[in-house]
């Protein structure tokens, strides 16, 4: 799962990884797919998931 990558005014990444990081992970792991969520880093607080 990939939340929005936010960069602060000072250039600090305020996310677990950047878009570039996510693309690299996707390229390196077989049978992997990235699910993008329209939320901030705390996506578990922003969304409810059902199994």
mmCIF file of the C-alpha atoms, coordinates in Angstrom:
data_MODEL
# 
_entry.id   MODEL 
# 
loop_
_atom_site.group_PDB 
_atom_site.id 
_atom_site.type_symbol 
_atom_site.label_atom_id 
_atom_site.label_alt_id 
_atom_site.label_comp_id 
_atom_site.label_asym_id 
_atom_site.label_entity_id 
_atom_site.label_seq_id 
_atom_site.pdbx_PDB_ins_code 
_atom_site.Cartn_x 
_atom_site.Cartn_y 
_atom_site.Cartn_z 
_atom_site.occupancy 
_atom_site.B_iso_or_equiv 
_atom_site.pdbx_formal_charge 
_atom_site.auth_seq_id 
_atom_site.auth_comp_id 
_atom_site.auth_asym_id 
_atom_site.auth_atom_id 
_atom_site.pdbx_PDB_model_num 
ATOM 1  C CA . UNK A 1 1  ? 0.000   0.000   0.000  1.00 0.00 ? 1  UNK A CA 1 
ATOM 2  C CA . UNK A 1 2  ? 1.283   3.443   -0.861 1.00 0.00 ? 2  UNK A CA 1 
ATOM 3  C CA . UNK A 1 3  ? -0.011  6.628   0.702  1.00 0.00 ? 3  UNK A CA 1 
ATOM 4  C CA . UNK A 1 4  ? 0.717   10.086  -0.669 1.00 0.00 ? 4  UNK A CA 1 
ATOM 5  C CA . UNK A 1 5  ? 4.331   11.160  -0.303 1.00 0.00 ? 5  UNK A CA 1 
ATOM 6  C CA . UNK A 1 6  ? 4.428   14.619  1.238  1.00 0.00 ? 6  UNK A CA 1 
ATOM 7  C CA . UNK A 1 7  ? 7.572   16.740  1.248  1.00 0.00 ? 7  UNK A CA 1 
ATOM 8  C CA . UNK A 1 8  ? 7.798   19.571  3.764  1.00 0.00 ? 8  UNK A CA 1 
ATOM 9  C CA . UNK A 1 9  ? 8.861   23.098  2.898  1.00 0.00 ? 9  UNK A CA 1 
ATOM 10 C CA . UNK A 1 10 ? 12.346  22.229  4.193  1.00 0.00 ? 10 UNK A CA 1 
ATOM 11 C CA . UNK A 1 11 ? 12.595  19.286  1.763  1.00 0.00 ? 11 UNK A CA 1 
ATOM 12 C CA . UNK A 1 12 ? 12.020  16.601  4.405  1.00 0.00 ? 12 UNK A CA 1 
ATOM 13 C CA . UNK A 1 13 ? 10.064  13.565  3.214  1.00 0.00 ? 13 UNK A CA 1 
ATOM 14 C CA . UNK A 1 14 ? 7.075   13.087  5.524  1.00 0.00 ? 14 UNK A CA 1 
ATOM 15 C CA . UNK A 1 15 ? 6.222   9.561   4.394  1.00 0.00 ? 15 UNK A CA 1 
ATOM 16 C CA . UNK A 1 16 ? 7.522   6.018   4.735  1.00 0.00 ? 16 UNK A CA 1 
ATOM 17 C CA . UNK A 1 17 ? 8.934   6.114   1.219  1.00 0.00 ? 17 UNK A CA 1 
ATOM 18 C CA . UNK A 1 18 ? 8.964   8.288   -1.878 1.00 0.00 ? 18 UNK A CA 1 
ATOM 19 C CA . UNK A 1 19 ? 7.294   7.551   -5.207 1.00 0.00 ? 19 UNK A CA 1 
ATOM 20 C CA . UNK A 1 20 ? 10.731  6.609   -6.545 1.00 0.00 ? 20 UNK A CA 1 
ATOM 21 C CA . UNK A 1 21 ? 11.254  4.192   -3.634 1.00 0.00 ? 21 UNK A CA 1 
ATOM 22 C CA . UNK A 1 22 ? 7.872   2.566   -4.301 1.00 0.00 ? 22 UNK A CA 1 
ATOM 23 C CA . UNK A 1 23 ? 8.682   2.146   -7.994 1.00 0.00 ? 23 UNK A CA 1 
ATOM 24 C CA . UNK A 1 24 ? 12.006  0.517   -7.129 1.00 0.00 ? 24 UNK A CA 1 
ATOM 25 C CA . UNK A 1 25 ? 10.357  -1.913  -4.709 1.00 0.00 ? 25 UNK A CA 1 
ATOM 26 C CA . UNK A 1 26 ? 7.812   -2.779  -7.405 1.00 0.00 ? 26 UNK A CA 1 
ATOM 27 C CA . UNK A 1 27 ? 10.615  -3.495  -9.884 1.00 0.00 ? 27 UNK A CA 1 
ATOM 28 C CA . UNK A 1 28 ? 12.645  -5.650  -7.483 1.00 0.00 ? 28 UNK A CA 1 
ATOM 29 C CA . UNK A 1 29 ? 9.925   -7.916  -6.054 1.00 0.00 ? 29 UNK A CA 1 
ATOM 30 C CA . UNK A 1 30 ? 8.238   -10.473 -8.274 1.00 0.00 ? 30 UNK A CA 1 
ATOM 31 C CA . UNK A 1 31 ? 4.462   -10.841 -8.011 1.00 0.00 ? 31 UNK A CA 1 
ATOM 32 C CA . UNK A 1 32 ? 4.194   -7.471  -6.300 1.00 0.00 ? 32 UNK A CA 1 
ATOM 33 C CA . UNK A 1 33 ? 1.727   -4.707  -6.969 1.00 0.00 ? 33 UNK A CA 1 
ATOM 34 C CA . UNK A 1 34 ? 1.382   -1.286  -5.445 1.00 0.00 ? 34 UNK A CA 1 
ATOM 35 C CA . UNK A 1 35 ? -2.042  -0.165  -4.261 1.00 0.00 ? 35 UNK A CA 1 
ATOM 36 C CA . UNK A 1 36 ? -2.179  3.622   -4.047 1.00 0.00 ? 36 UNK A CA 1 
ATOM 37 C CA . UNK A 1 37 ? -4.427  5.158   -1.409 1.00 0.00 ? 37 UNK A CA 1 
ATOM 38 C CA . UNK A 1 38 ? -5.784  8.691   -1.458 1.00 0.00 ? 38 UNK A CA 1 
ATOM 39 C CA . UNK A 1 39 ? -4.707  9.533   2.074  1.00 0.00 ? 39 UNK A CA 1 
ATOM 40 C CA . UNK A 1 40 ? -1.813  10.638  4.190  1.00 0.00 ? 40 UNK A CA 1 
ATOM 41 C CA . UNK A 1 41 ? 0.817   8.509   5.896  1.00 0.00 ? 41 UNK A CA 1 
ATOM 42 C CA . UNK A 1 42 ? -1.559  7.397   8.699  1.00 0.00 ? 42 UNK A CA 1 
ATOM 43 C CA . UNK A 1 43 ? -3.790  5.521   6.237  1.00 0.00 ? 43 UNK A CA 1 
ATOM 44 C CA . UNK A 1 44 ? -4.935  2.987   8.835  1.00 0.00 ? 44 UNK A CA 1 
ATOM 45 C CA . UNK A 1 45 ? -6.562  5.850   10.718 1.00 0.00 ? 45 UNK A CA 1 
ATOM 46 C CA . UNK A 1 46 ? -7.966  7.382   7.505  1.00 0.00 ? 46 UNK A CA 1 
ATOM 47 C CA . UNK A 1 47 ? -9.566  4.251   6.000  1.00 0.00 ? 47 UNK A CA 1 
ATOM 48 C CA . UNK A 1 48 ? -11.547 1.236   7.078  1.00 0.00 ? 48 UNK A CA 1 
ATOM 49 C CA . UNK A 1 49 ? -10.667 -2.042  5.388  1.00 0.00 ? 49 UNK A CA 1 
ATOM 50 C CA . UNK A 1 50 ? -12.828 -5.115  5.141  1.00 0.00 ? 50 UNK A CA 1 
ATOM 51 C CA . UNK A 1 51 ? -11.447 -8.593  4.530  1.00 0.00 ? 51 UNK A CA 1 
# 
